[in-house]
């Protein structure tokens, strides 16, 4: 586990998962697909964001804590979400979206405003 706990706050878990499912179709950010695969395997959001426990008996070249997330509330139902995955210093991708939700926590609109692929 990292020293700095990652959080999806101020989003709820339902909003975060609805966001990931909404953007996976069109935006092509592999990090989103990878995260959803881990959820489908039965991991919780917190477990995934904790990262993997590293085995200190071996040299690790990958990043055991690859996901990055930052959520900024723009309005009551609108958020700016930066999300990505960088398993290695030279590999990964991320996106930044402005996402609107309805009162039932469903995505009504998501616009990608930036992306990074390395």
SULMO-V119464 format. One record per run of one state. SS is the DSSP state (alpha for helix, beta for strand, coil for the rest). FROM is the first residue (numbers start at 1). TO is the last residue. If there is no record, write none. Layout:
ss=[SS | SS]
from=[FROM | FROM]
to=[TO | TO]
This chain:
ss=[coil | alpha | coil | alpha | coil | alpha | coil | beta | coil | beta | coil | beta | coil | beta | coil]
from=[1 | 13 | 24 | 30 | 41 | 45 | 51 | 67 | 74 | 78 | 89 | 91 | 102 | 107 | 118]
to=[12 | 23 | 29 | 40 | 44 | 50 | 66 | 73 | 77 | 88 | 90 | 101 | 106 | 117 | 118]
